[in-house]
């Protein structure tokens, strides 16, 4: 138990560094570019629910209601 308490800062550093490296590798893996490019345009795609709300608001604004 004393060994764990003595080496816990190094163990924690290695764990967090390993997670950081995994995130970097996962993010910048060459095959992920198409997936990220597709995700980049999600906010620009039409959504029927949002369009319906905007259309409803515009109609109310035009008719004063």
LUMLUMDREN-2810 file (N, C-alpha, C; in Angstrom, 1 decimal):
<atoms>
<atom><aa>X</aa><ch>A</ch><at>N</at><xx>0.8</xx><yy>-1.2</yy><zz>0.0</zz></atom>
<atom><aa>X</aa><ch>A</ch><at>CA</at><xx>0.0</xx><yy>0.0</yy><zz>0.0</zz></atom>
<atom><aa>X</aa><ch>A</ch><at>C</at><xx>0.9</xx><yy>1.3</yy><zz>0.0</zz></atom>
<atom><aa>X</aa><ch>A</ch><at>N</at><xx>2.0</xx><yy>1.2</yy><zz>0.7</zz></atom>
<atom><aa>X</aa><ch>A</ch><at>CA</at><xx>2.9</xx><yy>2.3</yy><zz>0.7</zz></atom>
<atom><aa>X</aa><ch>A</ch><at>C</at><xx>3.5</xx><yy>2.6</yy><zz>-0.7</zz></atom>
<atom><aa>X</aa><ch>A</ch><at>N</at><xx>3.7</xx><yy>1.6</yy><zz>-1.4</zz></atom>
<atom><aa>X</aa><ch>A</ch><at>CA</at><xx>4.3</xx><yy>1.7</yy><zz>-2.8</zz></atom>
<atom><aa>X</aa><ch>A</ch><at>C</at><xx>3.3</xx><yy>2.5</yy><zz>-3.7</zz></atom>
<atom><aa>X</aa><ch>A</ch><at>N</at><xx>2.0</xx><yy>2.2</yy><zz>-3.5</zz></atom>
<atom><aa>X</aa><ch>A</ch><at>CA</at><xx>1.0</xx><yy>2.9</yy><zz>-4.4</zz></atom>
<atom><aa>X</aa><ch>A</ch><at>C</at><xx>0.9</xx><yy>4.4</yy><zz>-3.9</zz></atom>
<atom><aa>X</aa><ch>A</ch><at>N</at><xx>0.9</xx><yy>4.7</yy><zz>-2.7</zz></atom>
<atom><aa>X</aa><ch>A</ch><at>CA</at><xx>0.9</xx><yy>6.0</yy><zz>-2.2</zz></atom>
<atom><aa>X</aa><ch>A</ch><at>C</at><xx>2.1</xx><yy>6.8</yy><zz>-2.7</zz></atom>
<atom><aa>X</aa><ch>A</ch><at>N</at><xx>3.2</xx><yy>6.2</yy><zz>-2.7</zz></atom>
<atom><aa>X</aa><ch>A</ch><at>CA</at><xx>4.5</xx><yy>6.8</yy><zz>-3.0</zz></atom>
<atom><aa>X</aa><ch>A</ch><at>C</at><xx>4.5</xx><yy>7.1</yy><zz>-4.5</zz></atom>
<atom><aa>X</aa><ch>A</ch><at>N</at><xx>4.0</xx><yy>6.2</yy><zz>-5.3</zz></atom>
<atom><aa>X</aa><ch>A</ch><at>CA</at><xx>4.1</xx><yy>6.3</yy><zz>-6.8</zz></atom>
<atom><aa>X</aa><ch>A</ch><at>C</at><xx>2.8</xx><yy>6.8</yy><zz>-7.5</zz></atom>
<atom><aa>X</aa><ch>A</ch><at>N</at><xx>1.8</xx><yy>7.2</yy><zz>-6.7</zz></atom>
<atom><aa>X</aa><ch>A</ch><at>CA</at><xx>0.5</xx><yy>7.6</yy><zz>-7.3</zz></atom>
<atom><aa>X</aa><ch>A</ch><at>C</at><xx>0.6</xx><yy>8.8</yy><zz>-8.2</zz></atom>
<atom><aa>X</aa><ch>A</ch><at>N</at><xx>1.5</xx><yy>9.8</yy><zz>-7.9</zz></atom>
<atom><aa>X</aa><ch>A</ch><at>CA</at><xx>1.6</xx><yy>10.9</yy><zz>-8.9</zz></atom>
<atom><aa>X</aa><ch>A</ch><at>C</at><xx>2.1</xx><yy>10.4</yy><zz>-10.3</zz></atom>
<atom><aa>X</aa><ch>A</ch><at>N</at><xx>3.0</xx><yy>9.5</yy><zz>-10.3</zz></atom>
<atom><aa>X</aa><ch>A</ch><at>CA</at><xx>3.6</xx><yy>9.0</yy><zz>-11.5</zz></atom>
<atom><aa>X</aa><ch>A</ch><at>C</at><xx>2.5</xx><yy>8.2</yy><zz>-12.2</zz></atom>
<atom><aa>X</aa><ch>A</ch><at>N</at><xx>1.8</xx><yy>7.4</yy><zz>-11.5</zz></atom>
<atom><aa>X</aa><ch>A</ch><at>CA</at><xx>0.8</xx><yy>6.5</yy><zz>-12.0</zz></atom>
<atom><aa>X</aa><ch>A</ch><at>C</at><xx>-0.3</xx><yy>7.4</yy><zz>-12.7</zz></atom>
<atom><aa>X</aa><ch>A</ch><at>N</at><xx>-0.7</xx><yy>8.4</yy><zz>-11.9</zz></atom>
<atom><aa>X</aa><ch>A</ch><at>CA</at><xx>-1.8</xx><yy>9.3</yy><zz>-12.5</zz></atom>
<atom><aa>X</aa><ch>A</ch><at>C</at><xx>-1.3</xx><yy>10.0</yy><zz>-13.7</zz></atom>
<atom><aa>X</aa><ch>A</ch><at>N</at><xx>-0.1</xx><yy>10.5</yy><zz>-13.7</zz></atom>
<atom><aa>X</aa><ch>A</ch><at>CA</at><xx>0.5</xx><yy>11.1</yy><zz>-14.9</zz></atom>
<atom><aa>X</aa><ch>A</ch><at>C</at><xx>0.5</xx><yy>10.2</yy><zz>-16.1</zz></atom>
<atom><aa>X</aa><ch>A</ch><at>N</at><xx>0.9</xx><yy>9.0</yy><zz>-15.9</zz></atom>
<atom><aa>X</aa><ch>A</ch><at>CA</at><xx>0.9</xx><yy>8.0</yy><zz>-17.0</zz></atom>
<atom><aa>X</aa><ch>A</ch><at>C</at><xx>-0.5</xx><yy>7.7</yy><zz>-17.5</zz></atom>
<atom><aa>X</aa><ch>A</ch><at>N</at><xx>-1.4</xx><yy>7.6</yy><zz>-16.6</zz></atom>
<atom><aa>X</aa><ch>A</ch><at>CA</at><xx>-2.8</xx><yy>7.3</yy><zz>-17.0</zz></atom>
<atom><aa>X</aa><ch>A</ch><at>C</at><xx>-3.4</xx><yy>8.5</yy><zz>-17.9</zz></atom>
<atom><aa>X</aa><ch>A</ch><at>N</at><xx>-3.2</xx><yy>9.7</yy><zz>-17.3</zz></atom>
<atom><aa>X</aa><ch>A</ch><at>CA</at><xx>-3.8</xx><yy>10.9</yy><zz>-18.1</zz></atom>
<atom><aa>X</aa><ch>A</ch><at>C</at><xx>-3.0</xx><yy>11.1</yy><zz>-19.4</zz></atom>
<atom><aa>X</aa><ch>A</ch><at>N</at><xx>-1.7</xx><yy>10.9</yy><zz>-19.4</zz></atom>
<atom><aa>X</aa><ch>A</ch><at>CA</at><xx>-1.0</xx><yy>11.0</yy><zz>-20.6</zz></atom>
<atom><aa>X</aa><ch>A</ch><at>C</at><xx>-1.4</xx><yy>10.0</yy><zz>-21.6</zz></atom>
<atom><aa>X</aa><ch>A</ch><at>N</at><xx>-1.6</xx><yy>8.8</yy><zz>-21.2</zz></atom>
<atom><aa>X</aa><ch>A</ch><at>CA</at><xx>-2.1</xx><yy>7.7</yy><zz>-22.1</zz></atom>
<atom><aa>X</aa><ch>A</ch><at>C</at><xx>-3.5</xx><yy>8.1</yy><zz>-22.7</zz></atom>
<atom><aa>X</aa><ch>A</ch><at>N</at><xx>-4.4</xx><yy>8.6</yy><zz>-21.9</zz></atom>
<atom><aa>X</aa><ch>A</ch><at>CA</at><xx>-5.7</xx><yy>9.0</yy><zz>-22.4</zz></atom>
<atom><aa>X</aa><ch>A</ch><at>C</at><xx>-5.5</xx><yy>10.2</yy><zz>-23.4</zz></atom>
<atom><aa>X</aa><ch>A</ch><at>N</at><xx>-4.6</xx><yy>11.1</yy><zz>-23.1</zz></atom>
<atom><aa>X</aa><ch>A</ch><at>CA</at><xx>-4.4</xx><yy>12.2</yy><zz>-24.0</zz></atom>
<atom><aa>X</aa><ch>A</ch><at>C</at><xx>-3.9</xx><yy>11.8</yy><zz>-25.4</zz></atom>
<atom><aa>X</aa><ch>A</ch><at>N</at><xx>-2.9</xx><yy>10.8</yy><zz>-25.3</zz></atom>
<atom><aa>X</aa><ch>A</ch><at>CA</at><xx>-2.3</xx><yy>10.3</yy><zz>-26.6</zz></atom>
<atom><aa>X</aa><ch>A</ch><at>C</at><xx>-3.4</xx><yy>9.5</yy><zz>-27.3</zz></atom>
<atom><aa>X</aa><ch>A</ch><at>N</at><xx>-4.3</xx><yy>8.8</yy><zz>-26.6</zz></atom>
<atom><aa>X</aa><ch>A</ch><at>CA</at><xx>-5.3</xx><yy>8.0</yy><zz>-27.3</zz></atom>
<atom><aa>X</aa><ch>A</ch><at>C</at><xx>-6.3</xx><yy>9.0</yy><zz>-28.0</zz></atom>
<atom><aa>X</aa><ch>A</ch><at>N</at><xx>-6.6</xx><yy>10.1</yy><zz>-27.3</zz></atom>
<atom><aa>X</aa><ch>A</ch><at>CA</at><xx>-7.6</xx><yy>11.1</yy><zz>-28.0</zz></atom>
<atom><aa>X</aa><ch>A</ch><at>C</at><xx>-6.9</xx><yy>11.7</yy><zz>-29.2</zz></atom>
<atom><aa>X</aa><ch>A</ch><at>N</at><xx>-5.6</xx><yy>12.0</yy><zz>-29.1</zz></atom>
<atom><aa>X</aa><ch>A</ch><at>CA</at><xx>-4.9</xx><yy>12.5</yy><zz>-30.3</zz></atom>
<atom><aa>X</aa><ch>A</ch><at>C</at><xx>-4.9</xx><yy>11.6</yy><zz>-31.5</zz></atom>
<atom><aa>X</aa><ch>A</ch><at>N</at><xx>-4.6</xx><yy>10.3</yy><zz>-31.2</zz></atom>
<atom><aa>X</aa><ch>A</ch><at>CA</at><xx>-4.5</xx><yy>9.3</yy><zz>-32.2</zz></atom>
<atom><aa>X</aa><ch>A</ch><at>C</at><xx>-5.9</xx><yy>9.1</yy><zz>-32.8</zz></atom>
<atom><aa>X</aa><ch>A</ch><at>N</at><xx>-6.9</xx><yy>9.0</yy><zz>-31.9</zz></atom>
<atom><aa>X</aa><ch>A</ch><at>CA</at><xx>-8.3</xx><yy>8.8</yy><zz>-32.4</zz></atom>
<atom><aa>X</aa><ch>A</ch><at>C</at><xx>-8.8</xx><yy>10.0</yy><zz>-33.3</zz></atom>
<atom><aa>X</aa><ch>A</ch><at>N</at><xx>-8.4</xx><yy>11.2</yy><zz>-32.9</zz></atom>
<atom><aa>X</aa><ch>A</ch><at>CA</at><xx>-8.8</xx><yy>12.4</yy><zz>-33.6</zz></atom>
<atom><aa>X</aa><ch>A</ch><at>C</at><xx>-8.2</xx><yy>12.5</yy><zz>-34.9</zz></atom>
<atom><aa>X</aa><ch>A</ch><at>N</at><xx>-6.9</xx><yy>12.3</yy><zz>-35.0</zz></atom>
<atom><aa>X</aa><ch>A</ch><at>CA</at><xx>-6.1</xx><yy>12.6</yy><zz>-36.2</zz></atom>
<atom><aa>X</aa><ch>A</ch><at>C</at><xx>-5.8</xx><yy>11.3</yy><zz>-37.0</zz></atom>
<atom><aa>X</aa><ch>A</ch><at>N</at><xx>-6.5</xx><yy>10.2</yy><zz>-36.8</zz></atom>
<atom><aa>X</aa><ch>A</ch><at>CA</at><xx>-6.3</xx><yy>9.0</yy><zz>-37.6</zz></atom>
<atom><aa>X</aa><ch>A</ch><at>C</at><xx>-6.7</xx><yy>9.3</yy><zz>-39.0</zz></atom>
<atom><aa>X</aa><ch>A</ch><at>N</at><xx>-5.9</xx><yy>8.9</yy><zz>-40.0</zz></atom>
<atom><aa>X</aa><ch>A</ch><at>CA</at><xx>-6.2</xx><yy>9.3</yy><zz>-41.4</zz></atom>
<atom><aa>X</aa><ch>A</ch><at>C</at><xx>-7.6</xx><yy>8.9</yy><zz>-41.9</zz></atom>
<atom><aa>X</aa><ch>A</ch><at>N</at><xx>-8.1</xx><yy>7.8</yy><zz>-41.5</zz></atom>
<atom><aa>X</aa><ch>A</ch><at>CA</at><xx>-9.4</xx><yy>7.4</yy><zz>-42.0</zz></atom>
<atom><aa>X</aa><ch>A</ch><at>C</at><xx>-10.6</xx><yy>8.2</yy><zz>-41.4</zz></atom>
<atom><aa>X</aa><ch>A</ch><at>N</at><xx>-10.4</xx><yy>9.0</yy><zz>-40.4</zz></atom>
<atom><aa>X</aa><ch>A</ch><at>CA</at><xx>-11.5</xx><yy>9.7</yy><zz>-39.8</zz></atom>
<atom><aa>X</aa><ch>A</ch><at>C</at><xx>-11.8</xx><yy>11.0</yy><zz>-40.5</zz></atom>
<atom><aa>X</aa><ch>A</ch><at>N</at><xx>-11.1</xx><yy>11.4</yy><zz>-41.4</zz></atom>
<atom><aa>X</aa><ch>A</ch><at>CA</at><xx>-11.3</xx><yy>12.7</yy><zz>-42.1</zz></atom>
<atom><aa>X</aa><ch>A</ch><at>C</at><xx>-12.7</xx><yy>12.8</yy><zz>-42.7</zz></atom>
<atom><aa>X</aa><ch>A</ch><at>N</at><xx>-13.1</xx><yy>11.8</yy><zz>-43.4</zz></atom>
<atom><aa>X</aa><ch>A</ch><at>CA</at><xx>-14.4</xx><yy>11.8</yy><zz>-44.1</zz></atom>
<atom><aa>X</aa><ch>A</ch><at>C</at><xx>-15.5</xx><yy>11.9</yy><zz>-43.0</zz></atom>
<atom><aa>X</aa><ch>A</ch><at>N</at><xx>-15.4</xx><yy>11.2</yy><zz>-41.9</zz></atom>
<atom><aa>X</aa><ch>A</ch><at>CA</at><xx>-16.4</xx><yy>11.2</yy><zz>-40.9</zz></atom>
<atom><aa>X</aa><ch>A</ch><at>C</at><xx>-16.5</xx><yy>12.6</yy><zz>-40.3</zz></atom>
<atom><aa>X</aa><ch>A</ch><at>N</at><xx>-15.3</xx><yy>13.3</yy><zz>-40.0</zz></atom>
<atom><aa>X</aa><ch>A</ch><at>CA</at><xx>-15.3</xx><yy>14.6</yy><zz>-39.4</zz></atom>
<atom><aa>X</aa><ch>A</ch><at>C</at><xx>-15.8</xx><yy>15.6</yy><zz>-40.4</zz></atom>
<atom><aa>X</aa><ch>A</ch><at>N</at><xx>-15.5</xx><yy>15.5</yy><zz>-41.7</zz></atom>
<atom><aa>X</aa><ch>A</ch><at>CA</at><xx>-16.0</xx><yy>16.4</yy><zz>-42.7</zz></atom>
<atom><aa>X</aa><ch>A</ch><at>C</at><xx>-17.6</xx><yy>16.3</yy><zz>-42.8</zz></atom>
<atom><aa>X</aa><ch>A</ch><at>N</at><xx>-18.1</xx><yy>15.0</yy><zz>-42.7</zz></atom>
<atom><aa>X</aa><ch>A</ch><at>CA</at><xx>-19.5</xx><yy>14.9</yy><zz>-42.7</zz></atom>
<atom><aa>X</aa><ch>A</ch><at>C</at><xx>-20.2</xx><yy>15.5</yy><zz>-41.5</zz></atom>
<atom><aa>X</aa><ch>A</ch><at>N</at><xx>-19.5</xx><yy>15.4</yy><zz>-40.3</zz></atom>
<atom><aa>X</aa><ch>A</ch><at>CA</at><xx>-20.1</xx><yy>15.9</yy><zz>-39.1</zz></atom>
<atom><aa>X</aa><ch>A</ch><at>C</at><xx>-20.0</xx><yy>17.5</yy><zz>-39.1</zz></atom>
<atom><aa>X</aa><ch>A</ch><at>N</at><xx>-19.1</xx><yy>18.0</yy><zz>-39.9</zz></atom>
<atom><aa>X</aa><ch>A</ch><at>CA</at><xx>-18.9</xx><yy>19.5</yy><zz>-39.9</zz></atom>
<atom><aa>X</aa><ch>A</ch><at>C</at><xx>-20.1</xx><yy>20.2</yy><zz>-40.5</zz></atom>
<atom><aa>X</aa><ch>A</ch><at>N</at><xx>-20.8</xx><yy>19.5</yy><zz>-41.4</zz></atom>
<atom><aa>X</aa><ch>A</ch><at>CA</at><xx>-22.0</xx><yy>20.1</yy><zz>-42.1</zz></atom>
<atom><aa>X</aa><ch>A</ch><at>C</at><xx>-23.3</xx><yy>19.8</yy><zz>-41.4</zz></atom>
<atom><aa>X</aa><ch>A</ch><at>N</at><xx>-23.3</xx><yy>19.1</yy><zz>-40.3</zz></atom>
<atom><aa>X</aa><ch>A</ch><at>CA</at><xx>-24.6</xx><yy>18.8</yy><zz>-39.7</zz></atom>
<atom><aa>X</aa><ch>A</ch><at>C</at><xx>-25.4</xx><yy>20.1</yy><zz>-39.3</zz></atom>
<atom><aa>X</aa><ch>A</ch><at>N</at><xx>-24.7</xx><yy>21.1</yy><zz>-38.8</zz></atom>
<atom><aa>X</aa><ch>A</ch><at>CA</at><xx>-25.5</xx><yy>22.3</yy><zz>-38.4</zz></atom>
<atom><aa>X</aa><ch>A</ch><at>C</at><xx>-26.1</xx><yy>23.1</yy><zz>-39.6</zz></atom>
<atom><aa>X</aa><ch>A</ch><at>N</at><xx>-25.6</xx><yy>22.8</yy><zz>-40.8</zz></atom>
<atom><aa>X</aa><ch>A</ch><at>CA</at><xx>-26.0</xx><yy>23.5</yy><zz>-42.0</zz></atom>
<atom><aa>X</aa><ch>A</ch><at>C</at><xx>-27.2</xx><yy>22.7</yy><zz>-42.7</zz></atom>
<atom><aa>X</aa><ch>A</ch><at>N</at><xx>-27.4</xx><yy>21.5</yy><zz>-42.3</zz></atom>
<atom><aa>X</aa><ch>A</ch><at>CA</at><xx>-28.5</xx><yy>20.7</yy><zz>-43.0</zz></atom>
<atom><aa>X</aa><ch>A</ch><at>C</at><xx>-29.8</xx><yy>21.1</yy><zz>-42.5</zz></atom>
<atom><aa>X</aa><ch>A</ch><at>N</at><xx>-30.8</xx><yy>21.0</yy><zz>-43.4</zz></atom>
<atom><aa>X</aa><ch>A</ch><at>CA</at><xx>-32.2</xx><yy>21.4</yy><zz>-43.1</zz></atom>
<atom><aa>X</aa><ch>A</ch><at>C</at><xx>-32.8</xx><yy>20.3</yy><zz>-42.1</zz></atom>
<atom><aa>X</aa><ch>A</ch><at>N</at><xx>-33.6</xx><yy>20.9</yy><zz>-41.2</zz></atom>
<atom><aa>X</aa><ch>A</ch><at>CA</at><xx>-34.3</xx><yy>20.0</yy><zz>-40.3</zz></atom>
<atom><aa>X</aa><ch>A</ch><at>C</at><xx>-35.7</xx><yy>20.4</yy><zz>-40.3</zz></atom>
<atom><aa>X</aa><ch>A</ch><at>N</at><xx>-36.6</xx><yy>19.5</yy><zz>-40.6</zz></atom>
<atom><aa>X</aa><ch>A</ch><at>CA</at><xx>-38.0</xx><yy>19.8</yy><zz>-40.8</zz></atom>
<atom><aa>X</aa><ch>A</ch><at>C</at><xx>-38.6</xx><yy>20.5</yy><zz>-39.5</zz></atom>
<atom><aa>X</aa><ch>A</ch><at>N</at><xx>-38.2</xx><yy>20.0</yy><zz>-38.3</zz></atom>
<atom><aa>X</aa><ch>A</ch><at>CA</at><xx>-38.8</xx><yy>20.5</yy><zz>-37.1</zz></atom>
<atom><aa>X</aa><ch>A</ch><at>C</at><xx>-38.4</xx><yy>22.0</yy><zz>-36.9</zz></atom>
<atom><aa>X</aa><ch>A</ch><at>N</at><xx>-37.2</xx><yy>22.3</yy><zz>-37.2</zz></atom>
<atom><aa>X</aa><ch>A</ch><at>CA</at><xx>-36.7</xx><yy>23.7</yy><zz>-37.1</zz></atom>
<atom><aa>X</aa><ch>A</ch><at>C</at><xx>-37.4</xx><yy>24.6</yy><zz>-38.1</zz></atom>
<atom><aa>X</aa><ch>A</ch><at>N</at><xx>-37.4</xx><yy>24.1</yy><zz>-39.3</zz></atom>
<atom><aa>X</aa><ch>A</ch><at>CA</at><xx>-38.1</xx><yy>24.9</yy><zz>-40.4</zz></atom>
<atom><aa>X</aa><ch>A</ch><at>C</at><xx>-39.5</xx><yy>25.2</yy><zz>-40.1</zz></atom>
<atom><aa>X</aa><ch>A</ch><at>N</at><xx>-40.2</xx><yy>24.2</yy><zz>-39.5</zz></atom>
<atom><aa>X</aa><ch>A</ch><at>CA</at><xx>-41.6</xx><yy>24.4</yy><zz>-39.2</zz></atom>
<atom><aa>X</aa><ch>A</ch><at>C</at><xx>-41.8</xx><yy>25.4</yy><zz>-38.1</zz></atom>
<atom><aa>X</aa><ch>A</ch><at>N</at><xx>-40.9</xx><yy>25.4</yy><zz>-37.1</zz></atom>
<atom><aa>X</aa><ch>A</ch><at>CA</at><xx>-41.0</xx><yy>26.4</yy><zz>-36.1</zz></atom>
<atom><aa>X</aa><ch>A</ch><at>C</at><xx>-40.7</xx><yy>27.8</yy><zz>-36.6</zz></atom>
<atom><aa>X</aa><ch>A</ch><at>N</at><xx>-39.7</xx><yy>27.9</yy><zz>-37.5</zz></atom>
<atom><aa>X</aa><ch>A</ch><at>CA</at><xx>-39.4</xx><yy>29.2</yy><zz>-38.0</zz></atom>
<atom><aa>X</aa><ch>A</ch><at>C</at><xx>-40.5</xx><yy>29.7</yy><zz>-38.9</zz></atom>
<atom><aa>X</aa><ch>A</ch><at>N</at><xx>-41.1</xx><yy>28.9</yy><zz>-39.7</zz></atom>
<atom><aa>X</aa><ch>A</ch><at>CA</at><xx>-42.2</xx><yy>29.2</yy><zz>-40.6</zz></atom>
<atom><aa>X</aa><ch>A</ch><at>C</at><xx>-43.4</xx><yy>29.7</yy><zz>-39.8</zz></atom>
<atom><aa>X</aa><ch>A</ch><at>N</at><xx>-43.7</xx><yy>29.0</yy><zz>-38.7</zz></atom>
<atom><aa>X</aa><ch>A</ch><at>CA</at><xx>-44.8</xx><yy>29.3</yy><zz>-37.8</zz></atom>
<atom><aa>X</aa><ch>A</ch><at>C</at><xx>-44.6</xx><yy>30.7</yy><zz>-37.2</zz></atom>
<atom><aa>X</aa><ch>A</ch><at>N</at><xx>-43.4</xx><yy>31.0</yy><zz>-36.7</zz></atom>
<atom><aa>X</aa><ch>A</ch><at>CA</at><xx>-43.1</xx><yy>32.3</yy><zz>-36.1</zz></atom>
<atom><aa>X</aa><ch>A</ch><at>C</at><xx>-43.2</xx><yy>33.4</yy><zz>-37.2</zz></atom>
<atom><aa>X</aa><ch>A</ch><at>N</at><xx>-42.8</xx><yy>33.1</yy><zz>-38.4</zz></atom>
<atom><aa>X</aa><ch>A</ch><at>CA</at><xx>-42.9</xx><yy>34.1</yy><zz>-39.4</zz></atom>
<atom><aa>X</aa><ch>A</ch><at>C</at><xx>-44.3</xx><yy>34.4</yy><zz>-39.8</zz></atom>
<atom><aa>X</aa><ch>A</ch><at>N</at><xx>-45.1</xx><yy>33.4</yy><zz>-39.8</zz></atom>
<atom><aa>X</aa><ch>A</ch><at>CA</at><xx>-46.6</xx><yy>33.6</yy><zz>-40.1</zz></atom>
<atom><aa>X</aa><ch>A</ch><at>C</at><xx>-47.2</xx><yy>34.4</yy><zz>-39.0</zz></atom>
<atom><aa>X</aa><ch>A</ch><at>N</at><xx>-46.9</xx><yy>34.2</yy><zz>-37.7</zz></atom>
<atom><aa>X</aa><ch>A</ch><at>CA</at><xx>-47.5</xx><yy>34.9</yy><zz>-36.6</zz></atom>
<atom><aa>X</aa><ch>A</ch><at>C</at><xx>-47.0</xx><yy>36.4</yy><zz>-36.7</zz></atom>
<atom><aa>X</aa><ch>A</ch><at>N</at><xx>-45.7</xx><yy>36.6</yy><zz>-37.0</zz></atom>
<atom><aa>X</aa><ch>A</ch><at>CA</at><xx>-45.2</xx><yy>37.9</yy><zz>-37.1</zz></atom>
<atom><aa>X</aa><ch>A</ch><at>C</at><xx>-45.9</xx><yy>38.7</yy><zz>-38.2</zz></atom>
<atom><aa>X</aa><ch>A</ch><at>N</at><xx>-46.2</xx><yy>38.1</yy><zz>-39.3</zz></atom>
<atom><aa>X</aa><ch>A</ch><at>CA</at><xx>-46.8</xx><yy>38.8</yy><zz>-40.4</zz></atom>
<atom><aa>X</aa><ch>A</ch><at>C</at><xx>-48.2</xx><yy>39.2</yy><zz>-40.1</zz></atom>
<atom><aa>X</aa><ch>A</ch><at>N</at><xx>-48.9</xx><yy>38.3</yy><zz>-39.4</zz></atom>
<atom><aa>X</aa><ch>A</ch><at>CA</at><xx>-50.3</xx><yy>38.5</yy><zz>-39.1</zz></atom>
<atom><aa>X</aa><ch>A</ch><at>C</at><xx>-50.5</xx><yy>39.3</yy><zz>-37.8</zz></atom>
<atom><aa>X</aa><ch>A</ch><at>N</at><xx>-49.5</xx><yy>39.7</yy><zz>-37.1</zz></atom>
<atom><aa>X</aa><ch>A</ch><at>CA</at><xx>-49.6</xx><yy>40.4</yy><zz>-35.9</zz></atom>
<atom><aa>X</aa><ch>A</ch><at>C</at><xx>-50.0</xx><yy>39.6</yy><zz>-34.7</zz></atom>
<atom><aa>X</aa><ch>A</ch><at>N</at><xx>-49.7</xx><yy>38.3</yy><zz>-34.7</zz></atom>
<atom><aa>X</aa><ch>A</ch><at>CA</at><xx>-50.2</xx><yy>37.5</yy><zz>-33.6</zz></atom>
<atom><aa>X</aa><ch>A</ch><at>C</at><xx>-49.2</xx><yy>36.9</yy><zz>-32.9</zz></atom>
</atoms>
